[in-house]
Amino acid sequence: MRIAIGADHGGYPLNERIISELATAGHEIVDFGTHDGSRPDDYPEYALAVGQAIQGGDADIGIVICGSGVGAAVAANK
């Protein structure tokens, strides 16, 4: 399964763990970042990238992560 994933700086530690677990399970990961958890950034850009990957057929499903989980979920559902 191709899984798109994206997280802002608040979700970075969990994002890295999920990527590792999914790759170990044999899934293809489409990683939209962030790749530097020390730099503040915003979850909407990652939610948009993940959503577009799914719409465009580049991923089967997506995961978006932010510090609270609420903002990313709202942005992903829009």
Helices and strands as residue ranges (DSSP letters): E 2-7, G 9-11, H 12-24, E 28-31, H 43-55, E 61-65, H 70-77
